[in-house]
Amino acid sequence: MNDQDWLNKALALMHNGQWFGWRKTNDDGNVIPNNQRMTYENVIVHNSSITKPTEAEVNAKIQELKDAEQAAIDKKASGKQKLKDLGLDDAEIKALIG
């Protein structure tokens, strides 16, 4: 995933529903190109009962998600190695877990 994907995922998991969006114009009224809109600076909150999280909170959530993804990758690799240590070959492991 790229930085924009991580930002979008982190924000989406911070509150329920579609509570945020992206600014389309900057403070001068100029259109922000679509490929530049998905940044923390351009986050807008649609739900008045929710305040915009700080950039530090968003970055912490992104790191939490990245750590969880890496942990899942590491556990899968560890599990495969344990199966190899038990004598299974790569074809047998693939048949079990894909």
SEKOL-457951 format. One line per field, with one value per atom (N, C-alpha, C): residue number from 1; atom name; z, x, y. Coordinates in pm, 1 decimal. Layout:
residues N
i = [NUM | ...]
at = [CA | ...]
Z = [Z | ...]
X = [X | ...]
Y = [Y | ...]
END
This chain:
residues 98
i = [1 | 1 | 1 | 2 | 2 | 2 | 3 | 3 | 3 | 4 | 4 | 4 | 5 | 5 | 5 | 6 | 6 | 6 | 7 | 7 | 7 | 8 | 8 | 8 | 9 | 9 | 9 | 10 | 10 | 10 | 11 | 11 | 11 | 12 | 12 | 12 | 13 | 13 | 13 | 14 | 14 | 14 | 15 | 15 | 15 | 16 | 16 | 16 | 17 | 17 | 17 | 18 | 18 | 18 | 19 | 19 | 19 | 20 | 20 | 20 | 21 | 21 | 21 | 22 | 22 | 22 | 23 | 23 | 23 | 24 | 24 | 24 | 25 | 25 | 25 | 26 | 26 | 26 | 27 | 27 | 27 | 28 | 28 | 28 | 29 | 29 | 29 | 30 | 30 | 30 | 31 | 31 | 31 | 32 | 32 | 32 | 33 | 33 | 33 | 34 | 34 | 34 | 35 | 35 | 35 | 36 | 36 | 36 | 37 | 37 | 37 | 38 | 38 | 38 | 39 | 39 | 39 | 40 | 40 | 40 | 41 | 41 | 41 | 42 | 42 | 42 | 43 | 43 | 43 | 44 | 44 | 44 | 45 | 45 | 45 | 46 | 46 | 46 | 47 | 47 | 47 | 48 | 48 | 48 | 49 | 49 | 49 | 50 | 50 | 50 | 51 | 51 | 51 | 52 | 52 | 52 | 53 | 53 | 53 | 54 | 54 | 54 | 55 | 55 | 55 | 56 | 56 | 56 | 57 | 57 | 57 | 58 | 58 | 58 | 59 | 59 | 59 | 60 | 60 | 60 | 61 | 61 | 61 | 62 | 62 | 62 | 63 | 63 | 63 | 64 | 64 | 64 | 65 | 65 | 65 | 66 | 66 | 66 | 67 | 67 | 67 | 68 | 68 | 68 | 69 | 69 | 69 | 70 | 70 | 70 | 71 | 71 | 71 | 72 | 72 | 72 | 73 | 73 | 73 | 74 | 74 | 74 | 75 | 75 | 75 | 76 | 76 | 76 | 77 | 77 | 77 | 78 | 78 | 78 | 79 | 79 | 79 | 80 | 80 | 80 | 81 | 81 | 81 | 82 | 82 | 82 | 83 | 83 | 83 | 84 | 84 | 84 | 85 | 85 | 85 | 86 | 86 | 86 | 87 | 87 | 87 | 88 | 88 | 88 | 89 | 89 | 89 | 90 | 90 | 90 | 91 | 91 | 91 | 92 | 92 | 92 | 93 | 93 | 93 | 94 | 94 | 94 | 95 | 95 | 95 | 96 | 96 | 96 | 97 | 97 | 97 | 98 | 98 | 98]
at = [N | CA | C | N | CA | C | N | CA | C | N | CA | C | N | CA | C | N | CA | C | N | CA | C | N | CA | C | N | CA | C | N | CA | C | N | CA | C | N | CA | C | N | CA | C | N | CA | C | N | CA | C | N | CA | C | N | CA | C | N | CA | C | N | CA | C | N | CA | C | N | CA | C | N | CA | C | N | CA | C | N | CA | C | N | CA | C | N | CA | C | N | CA | C | N | CA | C | N | CA | C | N | CA | C | N | CA | C | N | CA | C | N | CA | C | N | CA | C | N | CA | C | N | CA | C | N | CA | C | N | CA | C | N | CA | C | N | CA | C | N | CA | C | N | CA | C | N | CA | C | N | CA | C | N | CA | C | N | CA | C | N | CA | C | N | CA | C | N | CA | C | N | CA | C | N | CA | C | N | CA | C | N | CA | C | N | CA | C | N | CA | C | N | CA | C | N | CA | C | N | CA | C | N | CA | C | N | CA | C | N | CA | C | N | CA | C | N | CA | C | N | CA | C | N | CA | C | N | CA | C | N | CA | C | N | CA | C | N | CA | C | N | CA | C | N | CA | C | N | CA | C | N | CA | C | N | CA | C | N | CA | C | N | CA | C | N | CA | C | N | CA | C | N | CA | C | N | CA | C | N | CA | C | N | CA | C | N | CA | C | N | CA | C | N | CA | C | N | CA | C | N | CA | C | N | CA | C | N | CA | C | N | CA | C | N | CA | C | N | CA | C | N | CA | C | N | CA | C | N | CA | C | N | CA | C | N | CA | C | N | CA | C]
Z = [0.0 | 0.0 | 0.0 | -63.1 | -61.7 | 55.2 | 73.7 | 187.2 | 187.4 | 69.4 | 61.2 | 105.9 | 69.3 | 111.0 | 263.0 | 320.9 | 466.2 | 535.5 | 485.2 | 544.6 | 538.2 | 424.0 | 406.4 | 499.3 | 507.9 | 593.6 | 740.7 | 782.7 | 922.2 | 958.3 | 873.6 | 900.7 | 904.9 | 811.4 | 804.2 | 929.9 | 992.3 | 1111.7 | 1241.2 | 1234.4 | 1355.7 | 1404.2 | 1312.4 | 1346.7 | 1250.9 | 1288.6 | 1202.6 | 1095.4 | 983.6 | 877.1 | 796.6 | 700.0 | 612.6 | 676.2 | 777.0 | 855.8 | 798.9 | 704.0 | 649.7 | 497.2 | 441.9 | 297.7 | 269.4 | 143.7 | 101.5 | 38.8 | 78.7 | 19.0 | -130.9 | -205.6 | -351.0 | -395.3 | -308.7 | -340.6 | -221.7 | -250.4 | -141.9 | -88.5 | 5.0 | 68.4 | -29.8 | -140.1 | -242.7 | -344.7 | -329.8 | -422.6 | -544.0 | -548.0 | -660.3 | -641.8 | -751.2 | -747.7 | -711.2 | -616.1 | -577.9 | -669.8 | -743.5 | -830.7 | -750.8 | -811.1 | -741.3 | -683.2 | -753.6 | -705.0 | -588.8 | -550.8 | -438.9 | -324.2 | -340.2 | -242.0 | -115.6 | -127.4 | -12.3 | 75.3 | 150.9 | 248.8 | 378.0 | 488.1 | 615.6 | 609.3 | 546.6 | 538.6 | 469.1 | 383.0 | 304.9 | 360.3 | 478.4 | 539.8 | 586.9 | 552.5 | 605.2 | 678.5 | 783.0 | 864.8 | 827.5 | 790.0 | 750.5 | 869.0 | 977.0 | 1092.3 | 1200.8 | 1234.8 | 1331.3 | 1472.7 | 1501.1 | 1634.2 | 1647.9 | 1538.9 | 1538.3 | 1511.8 | 1588.8 | 1562.3 | 1482.1 | 1402.1 | 1320.1 | 1412.3 | 1394.3 | 1478.0 | 1446.3 | 1543.0 | 1518.2 | 1420.5 | 1359.9 | 1267.8 | 1342.6 | 1467.1 | 1547.7 | 1572.7 | 1599.5 | 1620.1 | 1493.0 | 1380.8 | 1253.2 | 1223.9 | 1246.4 | 1221.6 | 1313.9 | 1438.9 | 1531.6 | 1482.9 | 1430.7 | 1378.1 | 1255.9 | 1169.2 | 1051.3 | 1095.3 | 1193.6 | 1241.6 | 1304.1 | 1377.3 | 1436.4 | 1327.4 | 1218.9 | 1108.8 | 1038.3 | 1016.5 | 952.9 | 1040.5 | 1171.4 | 1264.0 | 1262.7 | 1259.1 | 1256.1 | 1126.8 | 1015.6 | 888.3 | 889.5 | 942.1 | 948.3 | 1042.0 | 1152.9 | 1246.6 | 1179.8 | 1097.8 | 1026.6 | 927.0 | 857.9 | 762.5 | 836.8 | 949.8 | 1028.2 | 1082.9 | 1129.8 | 1184.2 | 1075.6 | 955.3 | 845.9 | 812.5 | 806.2 | 777.8 | 888.3 | 1012.3 | 1126.1 | 1121.5 | 1089.7 | 1079.7 | 970.1 | 855.8 | 746.8 | 789.0 | 858.6 | 902.6 | 1002.2 | 1090.2 | 1187.4 | 1117.0 | 1010.6 | 934.4 | 863.6 | 811.9 | 748.7 | 852.4 | 972.8 | 1079.5 | 1118.2 | 1097.4 | 1124.9 | 1010.4 | 900.6 | 791.3 | 667.6 | 666.0 | 547.4 | 441.5 | 314.7 | 207.4 | 159.4 | 70.1 | 23.7 | -40.4 | -116.4 | -181.5 | -78.7 | 24.8 | 129.9 | 207.1 | 234.0 | 304.9 | 219.9 | 92.1 | 2.8 | -2.8 | -3.0 | -5.2 | 121.3 | 230.9 | 358.1 | 371.2 | 336.0 | 364.2 | 242.0 | 127.9 | 6.5 | -21.0]
X = [84.8 | 0.0 | 88.9 | 38.6 | 113.3 | 66.7 | 133.0 | 101.6 | -44.3 | -99.5 | -239.0 | -332.4 | -301.1 | -382.6 | -379.1 | -259.7 | -246.7 | -326.4 | -317.2 | -390.6 | -541.1 | -589.6 | -732.3 | -780.0 | -702.6 | -740.4 | -740.9 | -637.9 | -629.9 | -748.9 | -779.3 | -892.1 | -1023.5 | -1041.3 | -1165.3 | -1187.5 | -1079.0 | -1092.1 | -1102.5 | -1083.5 | -1086.2 | -1228.1 | -1324.8 | -1465.2 | -1552.4 | -1676.5 | -1771.2 | -1827.7 | -1863.0 | -1927.8 | -1830.6 | -1886.4 | -1805.9 | -1797.1 | -1714.2 | -1705.7 | -1608.2 | -1524.9 | -1424.8 | -1426.8 | -1364.6 | -1348.3 | -1222.7 | -1207.7 | -1087.5 | -1126.2 | -1056.3 | -1080.0 | -1055.3 | -1133.3 | -1117.9 | -1047.1 | -1050.9 | -983.5 | -898.2 | -790.8 | -705.9 | -761.3 | -690.5 | -738.1 | -752.3 | -680.4 | -689.1 | -798.3 | -868.7 | -975.1 | -928.8 | -800.6 | -747.8 | -780.3 | -812.6 | -845.7 | -720.4 | -736.7 | -628.2 | -637.6 | -530.5 | -535.2 | -566.9 | -643.0 | -686.5 | -569.8 | -457.8 | -344.5 | -271.7 | -315.0 | -253.5 | -352.1 | -475.6 | -579.8 | -570.4 | -530.7 | -533.5 | -409.8 | -410.8 | -306.8 | -375.0 | -301.8 | -361.0 | -411.6 | -336.3 | -372.8 | -506.9 | -547.0 | -669.5 | -787.6 | -772.6 | -883.1 | -989.3 | -1113.9 | -1226.6 | -1319.3 | -1384.1 | -1473.0 | -1617.0 | -1693.7 | -1834.0 | -1929.5 | -1888.2 | -1974.6 | -1937.5 | -2029.6 | -1999.4 | -1975.6 | -2011.4 | -1987.7 | -1846.6 | -1771.6 | -1635.5 | -1537.0 | -1429.9 | -1323.6 | -1213.6 | -1146.2 | -1038.1 | -926.8 | -883.9 | -775.2 | -646.3 | -557.6 | -429.8 | -348.1 | -251.0 | -163.9 | -87.6 | -50.2 | 19.3 | -70.1 | -199.2 | -293.1 | -308.1 | -316.1 | -329.5 | -202.7 | -87.5 | 38.6 | 54.5 | 8.2 | 13.1 | -76.8 | -194.1 | -286.3 | -225.3 | -162.5 | -96.1 | 12.2 | 92.7 | 199.4 | 141.8 | 32.4 | -35.4 | -79.3 | -135.6 | -180.9 | -62.9 | 44.0 | 163.6 | 224.4 | 229.5 | 284.2 | 200.4 | 68.7 | -20.3 | -2.2 | 13.6 | 35.2 | 167.7 | 271.4 | 401.6 | 396.9 | 325.4 | 312.5 | 244.5 | 143.4 | 74.2 | 168.1 | 247.9 | 345.9 | 447.7 | 496.1 | 595.7 | 538.9 | 414.3 | 352.2 | 332.7 | 297.5 | 280.3 | 413.8 | 519.1 | 651.5 | 696.4 | 670.1 | 706.3 | 629.7 | 501.9 | 421.1 | 470.5 | 505.6 | 559.3 | 689.4 | 775.6 | 902.5 | 879.1 | 784.0 | 754.2 | 704.6 | 624.0 | 578.1 | 695.0 | 788.6 | 908.3 | 990.2 | 1001.3 | 1075.9 | 1012.5 | 882.5 | 813.1 | 826.3 | 889.9 | 916.6 | 830.6 | 741.9 | 660.5 | 743.8 | 717.3 | 787.3 | 700.8 | 755.8 | 687.3 | 551.6 | 543.6 | 417.4 | 311.0 | 348.7 | 254.1 | 207.5 | 300.4 | 264.7 | 169.7 | 199.4 | 111.9 | -25.9 | -34.3 | -163.9 | -244.8 | -175.3 | -242.8 | -287.7 | -196.9 | -226.6 | -224.8 | -197.7 | -199.9 | -77.9]
Y = [-118.5 | 0.0 | 124.3 | 228.7 | 354.6 | 441.9 | 555.3 | 642.8 | 687.7 | 715.6 | 758.4 | 646.5 | 523.4 | 408.9 | 391.4 | 403.8 | 391.7 | 501.4 | 624.4 | 736.6 | 710.4 | 671.4 | 645.4 | 533.8 | 425.3 | 312.8 | 353.7 | 428.1 | 471.2 | 559.2 | 655.9 | 744.9 | 667.1 | 575.6 | 498.8 | 415.4 | 371.5 | 287.4 | 367.4 | 497.3 | 579.8 | 609.3 | 610.6 | 635.3 | 555.5 | 533.5 | 461.7 | 554.2 | 496.3 | 571.6 | 656.3 | 724.2 | 811.0 | 949.5 | 962.8 | 1085.4 | 1187.6 | 1146.6 | 1238.2 | 1238.2 | 1339.1 | 1349.8 | 1430.4 | 1472.1 | 1544.5 | 1677.4 | 1781.6 | 1913.4 | 1907.2 | 1983.6 | 1988.8 | 2116.2 | 2218.8 | 2345.0 | 2387.4 | 2460.6 | 2509.2 | 2641.2 | 2701.5 | 2825.0 | 2940.8 | 2934.9 | 3039.4 | 3012.6 | 2900.7 | 2865.9 | 2787.8 | 2753.9 | 2676.6 | 2528.2 | 2462.6 | 2319.6 | 2240.5 | 2147.9 | 2058.0 | 1935.9 | 1903.8 | 1786.1 | 1660.2 | 1571.2 | 1449.3 | 1370.4 | 1365.8 | 1287.2 | 1354.9 | 1475.9 | 1548.0 | 1574.1 | 1533.1 | 1564.2 | 1480.6 | 1354.7 | 1263.9 | 1283.6 | 1394.1 | 1422.3 | 1465.0 | 1458.0 | 1498.0 | 1642.0 | 1729.2 | 1870.5 | 1892.5 | 1800.5 | 1816.0 | 1736.3 | 1678.7 | 1604.9 | 1704.0 | 1675.0 | 1752.3 | 1655.8 | 1706.3 | 1624.3 | 1657.4 | 1554.0 | 1571.6 | 1566.7 | 1503.3 | 1482.3 | 1582.4 | 1671.2 | 1777.7 | 1726.3 | 1601.1 | 1546.0 | 1488.1 | 1490.8 | 1435.5 | 1548.2 | 1549.8 | 1646.8 | 1579.3 | 1655.9 | 1602.7 | 1553.6 | 1428.1 | 1378.5 | 1454.8 | 1459.5 | 1526.6 | 1443.3 | 1508.1 | 1435.3 | 1325.8 | 1352.5 | 1252.0 | 1130.5 | 1153.5 | 1042.6 | 959.4 | 1027.5 | 956.5 | 876.8 | 937.6 | 867.4 | 747.1 | 760.3 | 647.2 | 533.3 | 566.9 | 465.1 | 396.6 | 475.4 | 417.8 | 320.2 | 358.7 | 270.6 | 144.0 | 157.5 | 41.6 | -55.9 | -3.7 | -88.3 | -155.4 | -80.3 | -137.0 | -246.3 | -221.4 | -321.6 | -448.4 | -434.2 | -550.5 | -629.8 | -558.8 | -627.3 | -702.8 | -640.3 | -706.8 | -826.8 | -814.2 | -925.8 | -1045.3 | -1019.0 | -1127.1 | -1194.8 | -1115.4 | -1170.6 | -1256.7 | -1205.2 | -1278.5 | -1409.2 | -1407.2 | -1528.5 | -1633.7 | -1590.1 | -1685.2 | -1751.0 | -1670.5 | -1725.0 | -1819.9 | -1783.0 | -1867.0 | -1999.5 | -1992.3 | -2113.3 | -2206.5 | -2148.2 | -2230.1 | -2298.1 | -2221.9 | -2280.4 | -2393.6 | -2377.3 | -2482.9 | -2608.9 | -2589.9 | -2706.4 | -2774.0 | -2695.1 | -2753.2 | -2829.7 | -2772.1 | -2837.9 | -2971.3 | -2984.4 | -3109.9 | -3209.9 | -3166.7 | -3258.4 | -3240.0 | -3141.3 | -3118.7 | -3047.9 | -3080.8 | -3009.5 | -2893.1 | -2811.0 | -2690.6 | -2722.3 | -2830.6 | -2866.5 | -2902.6 | -2974.3 | -3010.9 | -2886.8 | -2797.2 | -2673.6 | -2589.3 | -2579.1 | -2503.2 | -2565.1 | -2697.0 | -2764.4 | -2735.0 | -2715.7 | -2687.5 | -2543.1 | -2450.9 | -2310.2 | -2218.6 | -2273.0 | -2192.2 | -2113.9]
END
